[in-house]
Amino acid sequence: MVNLYTLPTYVVVLFIGVILCLFLANSVLYYYLMPQAQFRQLGRKCLEGSSLLLLMAVATILYEVYTDSLNGIVYDEATDFWRYSTALAGTAGAVYWIHDRQAGSLWVLAASILLLPVFDDWLPGSLVLALVCLAWRLIRLFPRTYNQYQQRLTARSIQTAVDCLDEGILISWEKGEPVLVNFTMYAVMEQLVGTVVRNANIFWHLLPFCGNRPGLSMERQGRDLLFRWDSGQAWLLQRRPIRFRRQSGWQITAANVTALHRLNRELAQKNAVLEQRNEEMKDVLDGLVALQTRQTTESLRYKIHDLLGQRITILQQLLNNPNVSDYGEILPLVEDVLSDLRRDAVANPQERLDALVTTYRNLGIAVTVEGMLPADTRRAGAFVRIIREAMTNALLHGQARSIAVTFGTGRQPALVIADDGQGCPGPIQTGTGLQAMEQRVRALGGRLTLTKTPHFIITVEMGENHDPTDHRRRPKNLA
């Protein structure tokens, strides 16, 4: 064994200082790990405890060398017992959690073995190597743990965020037990049912009976329910099955469609005036009014689908986070996401695209953009809306983790949106999302094509970059 007592005093003091810094860093790491879900496992707690214990053991050895050398005491081998105990404890903690490679258990195991008295012939090299192993583990683990601590989601923060929404949201398990309800949905319940209903299934089955209340009427629109009050207020309620945390559940949303209802009444008044005109002119104008009604209704319906679908997609992404039950301060992140979704009518297309990309990147989705938006503002705005709908579908239906957006030039497709999701092996179901995309592309004089497998790809070709002789079959059913 190399006699540690022959080491200069300043070297021993330097080692002790380094160990104290590592001990402090490991303690801070312990603090950042405590609120995270992975730290609820006993094995992870034992691993971090072993790392702290090993640092204390090395510090104790060097401290004894420092104090004993001042008193002229020679190293006593009787201390080997507690060194064996410490090293074996560290080895046990590392082996117990060896399956988690990201936790750095192998470095703790190496440091534990190097501190065994059987390696005293390597002193002080064995102590230096043990410290290097523990320091390297901290260097690799600390930044990742700190970022997870800063970005962790909590049940309280999600509840606070959804309470700020104008739409009513109710998320429940399959049997109706509520998981998340916001203030707007509570207000809608009181207006329709007269009280707050805790079970989502009971609430949905009570809704058809609310149409008989004074001053309130109900109209079925497929699977959805439209409620109108005599005051002019109107709400559209929808229920859809969802899956989160590997279980089935229900998503009930309530959207204020008062503007749409008011528009219908105004158009009805216009029709009444037109009936007083001659029959020939009336037929022509009735056709124009019908077209205006259909276009305006579809525009409002698509806008409701875009905004509400986008927010529900983000909410499901938050609910699927494994750290959803932790407590912390995530509200600024969620508020940034919600504010990005409200820029549709304010910012120019490039600003809206940048906000959209930032929103999904904040949710952990890898989004890449190649090329530039078209210079034409109308086309650029339509492309941004198509990209937003495609991202919503990729995340909500395809379970995608990365999305690539490519703007083409010349004879290349004007826009290609591809994700790494599960694709669509079966027939594509008809829905509002892709209908809106197809309508926007058709209004620009272009063509929209879909590739369903192995991953979902949306291709937009405009008049100047697609071959009119290309007779590839377009999908008949749009989601």
Secondary structure, 3 states (H helix, E strand, C coil): CCCHHHCCHHHHHHHHHHHHHHHHHHHHHHHHHCCCHHHHCHHHHHHHHHHHHHHHHHHHHHHHHHHHHHHCCCCCHHHHHHHHHHHHHHHHHHHHCCCCHHHCHHHHHHHHHHCCHHHHHHCCHHHHHHHHHHHHHHHHHHHHHHHHHHHCCEHHHHHHHHCCCCCEEEEEECCCCEEEECHHHHHHHHHHCCCCCCCHHHHHHHHHHHHHCCCEEEEEECCEEEEEECCCCEEEEEEEEEEECCEEEEEEEEEECHHHHHHHHHHHHHHHHHCCCCHHHHHHHHHHHHHHHHHHHHHHHHHHHHHHHHHHHHHHHHHCCCCCCECCCCHHHHHHHHHHHCCCCCCCHHHHHHHHHHHHHHCCCEEEEECCCCCCHHHHHHHHHHHHHHHHHHHHCCCCCEEEEEECCCCCCCEEEEECCCCCCCCCCCCHHHHHHHHHHHHCCCEEEEECCCCCEEEEECCCCCCCCCCCCCCCCCC
